[in-house]
Amino acid sequence: MRLLSLILLVSTWAWACSALVIDTVSLGLAENQLAQRTDPSLAGYLGVFFLGADPYVYFYLSNGNNPISFKALNKGSPIFKPTKGTRGVRDPTIVPGGGNEAEKKKWYIIGTDLNIGKTTWDAAQRKGSKGIFVWESTDLVNWVNERLVVVEDNTAGMVWAPEAIWDPAKGQYLVHWASKFYSTSDPNHTGTPSSIKIRYAYTSDFKTFSTPQTYIDRSPTNIIDLTILPLNPLNSSSQSYLRFMKDESLKTVFVETSTTGLFGTWTRAGGSSAIIQSGVEGPAAYWDNTVPGKCHLLLDFYGSDGYRPYESSNPGNNGGWTASGRGAWPSGLRHGSVLAVDQSLYQRLNSKWG
């Protein structure tokens, strides 16, 4: 009897180990392994943000490879201010080039066309901008070709928090944003709109976009501030992703995981009510440059001091996040993004604006 129990125990252990291997493969990590998520050429991080009452683009550079210690560039002044639309930009996101543009070293910054000082939150959602701001660069210090590209039709109340990710399956950038819609019989948008949905379109140049479609619709729940992070960024064939978003109805942020691509099956660990944090928005996620498998997440405490950093070695788990130390973290940063940079780019940014 003891021998049989031992055999069963060993068999169960072997099955569990094999299941673990299968799960690792499904996450796209088997070929590159977690340790290869770190790149020895990386020397720091560039943070791109707006500041509360100042809807312009600000750059912050990390102190070396410390992911939660940043200093303001350009003596704390904006790197640039928009000259089109509302002349205010919120939620700036830096997008690294994909495909051929990755080899050519191309980056884009896209953002929300909104200067809340010139309007109200109600009006901004009824008759807000239908476009997204775009700037581009080949060196991270010279930003050119500012444009405001309309992506939604007149039934949309607004276009908020655009972000983009290179989709290797499509060979284009998937651009997504949040919008609500009004009936065609309500051209002045005075009635009751739809819930806020996440919309998307594809582009190769951030000039022309495909017809937008709905990506996430959780009606009657309002969803905003989507950001997507590849689970294995050094493996271009990986189909595994994390996506963070805000439940605008409950004012919470949560994470979902897909191992079957951007349009695959997404799972919310912990169930439909699991969250990372409440009273926050604008999640911005990035991998640690030196610690394999460690992820950092900025959450915007919009009613308080702005972004605060969180960290996890199990980032797909809503309950696996802990607050990071904030001793060297700047106060007042608002919804933006963080980009890992190599030594050459780090020195270039520091020389230009440090």
DRENDO-1510 file (C-alpha; in Angstrom, 1 decimal, always signed):
<recs>
REC; n; res; u; v; w
REC; 1; MET; +0.0; +0.0; +0.0 .
REC; 2; ARG; +2.8; +2.4; +0.9 .
REC; 3; LEU; +4.6; +1.5; -2.4 .
REC; 4; LEU; +1.4; +2.3; -4.3 .
REC; 5; SER; +1.0; +5.6; -2.6 .
REC; 6; LEU; +4.6; +6.5; -3.4 .
REC; 7; ILE; +4.1; +5.6; -7.0 .
REC; 8; LEU; +1.0; +7.7; -7.2 .
REC; 9; LEU; +2.8; +10.6; -5.5 .
REC; 10; VAL; +5.7; +10.5; -7.9 .
REC; 11; SER; +3.3; +10.2; -10.9 .
REC; 12; THR; +1.3; +13.2; -9.6 .
REC; 13; TRP; +4.6; +15.2; -9.2 .
REC; 14; ALA; +5.7; +14.3; -12.7 .
REC; 15; TRP; +2.4; +15.3; -14.2 .
REC; 16; ALA; +2.5; +18.7; -12.3 .
REC; 17; CYS; +6.0; +19.4; -13.6 .
REC; 18; SER; +5.0; +18.6; -17.2 .
REC; 19; ALA; +1.9; +20.9; -16.8 .
REC; 20; LEU; +4.2; +23.6; -15.6 .
REC; 21; VAL; +6.4; +23.2; -18.7 .
REC; 22; ILE; +3.4; +23.3; -21.0 .
REC; 23; ASP; +2.2; +26.5; -19.3 .
REC; 24; THR; +5.7; +28.0; -19.8 .
REC; 25; VAL; +5.5; +27.1; -23.5 .
REC; 26; SER; +2.1; +28.6; -23.8 .
REC; 27; LEU; +3.4; +31.9; -22.4 .
REC; 28; GLY; +6.0; +32.0; -25.2 .
REC; 29; LEU; +8.9; +31.8; -22.8 .
REC; 30; ALA; +10.3; +28.4; -23.5 .
REC; 31; GLU; +12.5; +29.4; -26.4 .
REC; 32; ASN; +13.9; +32.5; -24.9 .
REC; 33; GLN; +13.4; +31.9; -21.2 .
REC; 34; LEU; +12.7; +34.7; -18.7 .
REC; 35; ALA; +16.4; +35.4; -18.2 .
REC; 36; GLN; +16.7; +36.6; -21.8 .
REC; 37; ARG; +14.1; +39.3; -21.3 .
REC; 38; THR; +16.9; +41.3; -19.9 .
REC; 39; ASP; +19.2; +42.9; -22.5 .
REC; 40; PRO; +22.7; +43.8; -21.4 .
REC; 41; SER; +22.8; +46.8; -23.8 .
REC; 42; LEU; +20.0; +48.5; -21.9 .
REC; 43; ALA; +21.2; +51.4; -19.7 .
REC; 44; GLY; +18.1; +53.1; -18.5 .
REC; 45; TYR; +14.5; +54.2; -19.1 .
REC; 46; LEU; +12.9; +57.2; -20.7 .
REC; 47; GLY; +9.6; +58.4; -19.2 .
REC; 48; VAL; +7.1; +60.4; -21.2 .
REC; 49; PHE; +4.4; +62.1; -19.2 .
REC; 50; PHE; +2.1; +65.1; -18.9 .
REC; 51; LEU; +1.8; +67.1; -15.7 .
REC; 52; GLY; -1.6; +67.8; -14.2 .
REC; 53; ALA; -2.5; +71.3; -15.2 .
REC; 54; ASP; +0.2; +71.3; -17.9 .
REC; 55; PRO; -1.0; +69.2; -20.9 .
REC; 56; TYR; +2.3; +69.1; -22.7 .
REC; 57; VAL; +5.0; +66.5; -23.3 .
REC; 58; TYR; +7.6; +66.1; -20.5 .
REC; 59; PHE; +10.6; +63.8; -20.5 .
REC; 60; TYR; +12.1; +62.1; -17.4 .
REC; 61; LEU; +15.2; +60.0; -17.5 .
REC; 62; SER; +16.0; +57.2; -15.0 .
REC; 63; ASN; +19.1; +57.3; -12.9 .
REC; 64; GLY; +20.9; +54.5; -14.7 .
REC; 65; ASN; +19.0; +51.2; -14.7 .
REC; 66; ASN; +17.1; +52.1; -11.5 .
REC; 67; PRO; +13.5; +51.6; -12.7 .
REC; 68; ILE; +11.9; +53.8; -10.0 .
REC; 69; SER; +14.4; +56.7; -9.8 .
REC; 70; PHE; +13.8; +59.4; -12.4 .
REC; 71; LYS; +15.0; +63.0; -13.0 .
REC; 72; ALA; +13.3; +65.7; -15.1 .
REC; 73; LEU; +14.9; +66.5; -18.4 .
REC; 74; ASN; +15.0; +70.0; -20.0 .
REC; 75; LYS; +15.1; +71.5; -16.5 .
REC; 76; GLY; +11.6; +70.4; -15.9 .
REC; 77; SER; +10.2; +72.3; -18.9 .
REC; 78; PRO; +8.1; +70.7; -21.7 .
REC; 79; ILE; +10.0; +69.0; -24.5 .
REC; 80; PHE; +7.3; +70.3; -26.8 .
REC; 81; LYS; +3.8; +71.7; -26.8 .
REC; 82; PRO; +1.2; +70.9; -29.4 .
REC; 83; THR; +0.3; +73.7; -31.8 .
REC; 84; LYS; -2.9; +72.1; -33.2 .
REC; 85; GLY; -6.4; +71.1; -32.0 .
REC; 86; THR; -6.9; +72.1; -28.4 .
REC; 87; ARG; -3.2; +72.8; -28.0 .
REC; 88; GLY; -3.1; +70.5; -25.1 .
REC; 89; VAL; -2.0; +66.8; -25.1 .
REC; 90; ARG; -2.7; +64.3; -22.3 .
REC; 91; ASP; -1.7; +60.6; -22.0 .
REC; 92; PRO; +1.5; +60.8; -24.2 .
REC; 93; THR; +2.7; +57.4; -25.2 .
REC; 94; ILE; +6.0; +56.6; -26.9 .
REC; 95; VAL; +5.8; +53.9; -29.5 .
REC; 96; PRO; +8.9; +52.1; -30.6 .
REC; 97; GLY; +9.1; +51.3; -34.3 .
REC; 98; GLY; +8.2; +47.9; -35.5 .
REC; 99; GLY; +9.1; +45.9; -38.6 .
REC; 100; ASN; +11.5; +47.8; -40.9 .
REC; 101; GLU; +11.1; +50.9; -38.7 .
REC; 102; ALA; +12.6; +49.0; -35.8 .
REC; 103; GLU; +15.8; +48.6; -37.8 .
REC; 104; LYS; +15.7; +52.3; -38.9 .
REC; 105; LYS; +15.3; +53.4; -35.3 .
REC; 106; LYS; +12.0; +55.1; -35.5 .
REC; 107; TRP; +9.8; +56.2; -32.6 .
REC; 108; TYR; +6.4; +57.9; -32.4 .
REC; 109; ILE; +4.7; +59.8; -29.6 .
REC; 110; ILE; +0.9; +59.8; -29.7 .
REC; 111; GLY; -1.6; +61.4; -27.3 .
REC; 112; THR; -5.0; +62.7; -26.5 .
REC; 113; ASP; -6.1; +66.1; -28.0 .
REC; 114; LEU; -7.5; +67.6; -24.8 .
REC; 115; ASN; -6.8; +70.8; -22.8 .
REC; 116; ILE; -9.2; +70.5; -20.0 .
REC; 117; GLY; -8.5; +74.0; -18.9 .
REC; 118; LYS; -10.5; +75.2; -22.0 .
REC; 119; THR; -13.5; +73.0; -21.5 .
REC; 120; THR; -15.4; +70.8; -19.0 .
REC; 121; TRP; -15.3; +67.0; -18.5 .
REC; 122; ASP; -18.9; +66.7; -19.7 .
REC; 123; ALA; -18.2; +68.7; -22.9 .
REC; 124; ALA; -15.0; +66.8; -23.5 .
REC; 125; GLN; -16.9; +63.6; -23.7 .
REC; 126; ARG; -19.8; +64.9; -25.8 .
REC; 127; LYS; -18.0; +67.2; -28.3 .
REC; 128; GLY; -14.4; +66.2; -27.8 .
REC; 129; SER; -11.7; +65.8; -30.4 .
REC; 130; LYS; -12.0; +62.9; -32.8 .
REC; 131; GLY; -8.3; +62.8; -33.5 .
REC; 132; ILE; -5.0; +61.7; -32.0 .
REC; 133; PHE; -1.8; +63.7; -31.8 .
REC; 134; VAL; +1.3; +62.2; -33.5 .
REC; 135; TRP; +5.0; +63.2; -33.5 .
REC; 136; GLU; +7.9; +61.2; -34.8 .
REC; 137; SER; +11.6; +60.9; -34.3 .
REC; 138; THR; +14.7; +58.9; -35.5 .
REC; 139; ASP; +16.9; +59.8; -32.5 .
REC; 140; LEU; +14.6; +60.6; -29.6 .
REC; 141; VAL; +15.8; +64.2; -29.4 .
REC; 142; ASN; +14.4; +65.7; -32.5 .
REC; 143; TRP; +10.6; +65.4; -32.8 .
REC; 144; VAL; +9.0; +66.4; -36.1 .
REC; 145; ASN; +5.9; +66.2; -38.3 .
REC; 146; GLU; +3.3; +67.1; -35.6 .
REC; 147; ARG; -0.1; +66.1; -36.9 .
REC; 148; LEU; -3.6; +65.6; -35.6 .
REC; 149; VAL; -5.2; +62.7; -37.3 .
REC; 150; VAL; -9.0; +62.1; -37.1 .
REC; 151; VAL; -9.7; +58.5; -36.4 .
REC; 152; GLU; -13.5; +58.5; -35.5 .
REC; 153; ASP; -16.6; +59.9; -37.2 .
REC; 154; ASN; -19.0; +62.5; -35.9 .
REC; 155; THR; -21.0; +60.0; -33.8 .
REC; 156; ALA; -18.0; +59.7; -31.4 .
REC; 157; GLY; -18.0; +61.9; -28.3 .
REC; 158; MET; -14.2; +61.8; -27.9 .
REC; 159; VAL; -11.0; +59.9; -28.6 .
REC; 160; TRP; -9.0; +59.3; -25.4 .
REC; 161; ALA; -5.7; +57.8; -24.4 .
REC; 162; PRO; -4.5; +56.4; -27.7 .
REC; 163; GLU; -1.7; +53.8; -27.6 .
REC; 164; ALA; -0.1; +51.5; -30.2 .
REC; 165; ILE; +1.7; +48.3; -30.4 .
REC; 166; TRP; +3.4; +46.6; -33.3 .
REC; 167; ASP; +1.4; +43.5; -34.4 .
REC; 168; PRO; +3.8; +41.1; -36.0 .
REC; 169; ALA; +0.9; +38.9; -37.3 .
REC; 170; LYS; -0.4; +41.9; -39.3 .
REC; 171; GLY; +2.9; +43.6; -40.0 .
REC; 172; GLN; +1.3; +47.0; -38.9 .
REC; 173; TYR; +0.7; +49.0; -35.8 .
REC; 174; LEU; -2.4; +48.3; -33.9 .
REC; 175; VAL; -3.6; +51.6; -32.5 .
REC; 176; HIS; -6.3; +51.7; -29.8 .
REC; 177; TRP; -8.2; +54.3; -27.9 .
REC; 178; ALA; -11.4; +54.9; -25.8 .
REC; 179; SER; -14.6; +56.4; -27.3 .
REC; 180; LYS; -18.3; +56.6; -26.6 .
REC; 181; PHE; -20.9; +57.1; -29.3 .
REC; 182; TYR; -24.2; +59.0; -29.8 .
REC; 183; SER; -27.1; +58.1; -32.1 .
REC; 184; THR; -27.0; +59.6; -35.7 .
REC; 185; SER; -30.3; +61.2; -34.7 .
REC; 186; ASP; -28.5; +63.1; -32.0 .
REC; 187; PRO; -26.0; +65.2; -33.9 .
REC; 188; ASN; -25.5; +67.7; -31.0 .
REC; 189; HIS; -24.8; +64.8; -28.6 .
REC; 190; THR; -27.2; +66.0; -26.0 .
REC; 191; GLY; -28.7; +62.6; -25.3 .
REC; 192; THR; -27.5; +59.4; -23.6 .
REC; 193; PRO; -24.4; +57.9; -25.2 .
REC; 194; SER; -23.1; +54.3; -25.4 .
REC; 195; SER; -20.8; +53.0; -22.8 .
REC; 196; ILE; -17.1; +53.8; -23.4 .
REC; 197; LYS; -15.5; +51.2; -25.5 .
REC; 198; ILE; -12.0; +50.4; -26.6 .
REC; 199; ARG; -11.6; +50.9; -30.4 .
REC; 200; TYR; -8.8; +50.1; -32.7 .
REC; 201; ALA; -7.4; +50.6; -36.2 .
REC; 202; TYR; -4.3; +49.6; -38.1 .
REC; 203; THR; -1.7; +51.9; -39.6 .
REC; 204; SER; +1.8; +51.6; -41.1 .
REC; 205; ASP; +2.7; +55.3; -40.8 .
REC; 206; PHE; +0.4; +57.0; -38.3 .
REC; 207; LYS; -1.0; +59.0; -41.2 .
REC; 208; THR; -3.6; +56.8; -42.7 .
REC; 209; PHE; -5.6; +54.4; -40.6 .
REC; 210; SER; -8.0; +51.5; -41.3 .
REC; 211; THR; -11.7; +51.8; -40.5 .
REC; 212; PRO; -11.9; +51.7; -36.7 .
REC; 213; GLN; -13.6; +48.7; -35.1 .
REC; 214; THR; -14.5; +47.8; -31.5 .
REC; 215; TYR; -11.8; +45.9; -29.6 .
REC; 216; ILE; -13.2; +45.8; -26.0 .
REC; 217; ASP; -16.9; +46.3; -25.2 .
REC; 218; ARG; -17.9; +45.5; -21.6 .
REC; 219; SER; -21.2; +47.4; -21.7 .
REC; 220; PRO; -22.7; +48.7; -19.5 .
REC; 221; THR; -19.2; +49.0; -17.9 .
REC; 222; ASN; -17.0; +51.8; -19.2 .
REC; 223; ILE; -13.5; +50.8; -20.2 .
REC; 224; ILE; -10.6; +53.3; -20.8 .
REC; 225; ASP; -6.8; +53.6; -20.6 .
REC; 226; LEU; -5.9; +50.3; -22.2 .
REC; 227; THR; -2.1; +49.5; -22.5 .
REC; 228; ILE; -0.6; +46.3; -23.8 .
REC; 229; LEU; +2.7; +44.7; -22.9 .
REC; 230; PRO; +4.3; +41.8; -24.7 .
REC; 231; LEU; +5.1; +39.0; -22.3 .
REC; 232; ASN; +8.2; +38.0; -24.2 .
REC; 233; PRO; +9.3; +41.1; -26.1 .
REC; 234; LEU; +12.6; +39.6; -27.4 .
REC; 235; ASN; +10.7; +36.8; -29.2 .
REC; 236; SER; +9.0; +38.3; -32.2 .
REC; 237; SER; +6.9; +35.2; -32.8 .
REC; 238; SER; +5.5; +35.1; -29.2 .
REC; 239; GLN; +1.7; +35.4; -29.0 .
REC; 240; SER; +1.6; +36.2; -25.3 .
REC; 241; TYR; +0.6; +39.5; -23.9 .
REC; 242; LEU; -0.6; +41.4; -20.8 .
REC; 243; ARG; -3.2; +44.1; -21.1 .
REC; 244; PHE; -4.0; +46.6; -18.4 .
REC; 245; MET; -7.1; +48.8; -18.4 .
REC; 246; LYS; -9.3; +50.9; -16.2 .
REC; 247; ASP; -12.9; +50.1; -15.3 .
REC; 248; GLU; -14.1; +53.7; -15.5 .
REC; 249; SER; -17.4; +52.7; -13.9 .
REC; 250; LEU; -15.8; +51.3; -10.7 .
REC; 251; LYS; -12.5; +53.4; -10.9 .
REC; 252; THR; -10.3; +50.3; -10.8 .
REC; 253; VAL; -7.4; +49.0; -12.8 .
REC; 254; PHE; -6.9; +45.3; -13.6 .
REC; 255; VAL; -4.8; +43.0; -15.9 .
REC; 256; GLU; -5.7; +40.3; -18.3 .
REC; 257; THR; -3.4; +37.7; -20.1 .
REC; 258; SER; -3.5; +36.2; -23.6 .
REC; 259; THR; -1.3; +33.4; -24.9 .
REC; 260; THR; -3.1; +33.3; -28.2 .
REC; 261; GLY; -2.3; +36.8; -29.7 .
REC; 262; LEU; -3.8; +40.2; -29.5 .
REC; 263; PHE; -7.2; +38.9; -30.7 .
REC; 264; GLY; -7.0; +35.6; -28.8 .
REC; 265; THR; -8.6; +34.6; -25.5 .
REC; 266; TRP; -8.0; +37.0; -22.6 .
REC; 267; THR; -8.1; +35.7; -19.0 .
REC; 268; ARG; -8.5; +37.8; -15.9 .
REC; 269; ALA; -6.7; +36.1; -13.1 .
REC; 270; GLY; -8.8; +36.0; -10.0 .
REC; 271; GLY; -12.1; +36.4; -11.8 .
REC; 272; SER; -14.2; +39.2; -13.0 .
REC; 273; SER; -13.9; +41.3; -9.8 .
REC; 274; ALA; -10.1; +40.9; -9.3 .
REC; 275; ILE; -8.3; +44.2; -9.4 .
REC; 276; ILE; -4.8; +45.6; -8.9 .
REC; 277; GLN; -5.8; +48.9; -7.3 .
REC; 278; SER; -8.8; +51.2; -7.0 .
REC; 279; GLY; -9.0; +55.0; -7.4 .
REC; 280; VAL; -6.3; +54.9; -10.1 .
REC; 281; GLU; -6.1; +55.2; -13.9 .
REC; 282; GLY; -3.5; +55.4; -16.7 .
REC; 283; PRO; -1.6; +52.1; -16.2 .
REC; 284; ALA; +1.9; +52.2; -17.8 .
REC; 285; ALA; +3.8; +48.9; -17.7 .
REC; 286; TYR; +7.4; +48.1; -18.4 .
REC; 287; TRP; +9.9; +45.3; -17.8 .
REC; 288; ASP; +12.9; +45.6; -15.5 .
REC; 289; ASN; +16.1; +46.0; -17.5 .
REC; 290; THR; +18.2; +43.9; -15.2 .
REC; 291; VAL; +15.9; +41.6; -13.2 .
REC; 292; PRO; +14.5; +38.8; -15.3 .
REC; 293; GLY; +10.7; +38.5; -15.2 .
REC; 294; LYS; +10.2; +41.6; -13.0 .
REC; 295; CYS; +7.6; +44.0; -14.2 .
REC; 296; HIS; +6.9; +47.6; -13.2 .
REC; 297; LEU; +3.5; +49.3; -13.3 .
REC; 298; LEU; +2.7; +53.0; -12.9 .
REC; 299; LEU; -0.7; +53.8; -11.6 .
REC; 300; ASP; -2.0; +57.4; -11.7 .
REC; 301; PHE; -3.6; +58.4; -8.4 .
REC; 302; TYR; -5.5; +61.2; -10.3 .
REC; 303; GLY; -7.1; +62.6; -7.1 .
REC; 304; SER; -3.8; +62.9; -5.4 .
REC; 305; ASP; -0.1; +63.0; -6.4 .
REC; 306; GLY; -0.2; +61.3; -9.8 .
REC; 307; TYR; +1.9; +58.2; -10.7 .
REC; 308; ARG; +3.1; +55.8; -8.1 .
REC; 309; PRO; +5.2; +52.8; -9.0 .
REC; 310; TYR; +4.2; +49.1; -8.4 .
REC; 311; GLU; +6.1; +45.9; -9.1 .
REC; 312; SER; +5.5; +42.2; -9.6 .
REC; 313; SER; +7.3; +39.0; -10.6 .
REC; 314; ASN; +3.9; +37.6; -11.4 .
REC; 315; PRO; +2.4; +40.4; -13.5 .
REC; 316; GLY; -0.5; +38.4; -14.9 .
REC; 317; ASN; -1.9; +38.0; -11.4 .
REC; 318; ASN; -4.1; +40.9; -10.3 .
REC; 319; GLY; -3.2; +40.2; -6.6 .
REC; 320; GLY; +0.5; +39.9; -7.2 .
REC; 321; TRP; +1.4; +43.6; -7.2 .
REC; 322; THR; +3.1; +45.5; -4.4 .
REC; 323; ALA; +3.9; +49.2; -4.0 .
REC; 324; SER; +7.5; +50.1; -4.8 .
REC; 325; GLY; +9.6; +52.5; -2.8 .
REC; 326; ARG; +9.0; +56.2; -3.8 .
REC; 327; GLY; +12.0; +57.8; -2.2 .
REC; 328; ALA; +13.5; +58.7; -5.6 .
REC; 329; TRP; +10.2; +58.8; -7.6 .
REC; 330; PRO; +9.1; +62.3; -8.8 .
REC; 331; SER; +5.7; +63.5; -7.7 .
REC; 332; GLY; +3.0; +64.9; -10.0 .
REC; 333; LEU; +3.6; +62.8; -13.1 .
REC; 334; ARG; +0.5; +61.9; -15.0 .
REC; 335; HIS; -0.6; +59.3; -17.5 .
REC; 336; GLY; +2.2; +58.5; -19.8 .
REC; 337; SER; +4.6; +55.7; -20.8 .
REC; 338; VAL; +8.1; +54.4; -20.2 .
REC; 339; LEU; +10.7; +53.1; -22.8 .
REC; 340; ALA; +13.8; +51.1; -22.1 .
REC; 341; VAL; +16.9; +52.7; -23.8 .
REC; 342; ASP; +20.4; +51.6; -24.6 .
REC; 343; GLN; +23.6; +53.4; -23.6 .
REC; 344; SER; +23.8; +55.4; -26.8 .
REC; 345; LEU; +20.2; +56.7; -26.5 .
REC; 346; TYR; +20.6; +57.3; -22.8 .
REC; 347; GLN; +23.7; +59.4; -23.3 .
REC; 348; ARG; +22.1; +61.3; -26.2 .
REC; 349; LEU; +19.0; +62.2; -24.1 .
REC; 350; ASN; +21.2; +63.2; -21.1 .
REC; 351; SER; +23.5; +65.3; -23.3 .
REC; 352; LYS; +20.6; +67.1; -24.9 .
REC; 353; TRP; +18.4; +67.8; -21.9 .
REC; 354; GLY; +20.1; +66.5; -18.8 .
</recs>
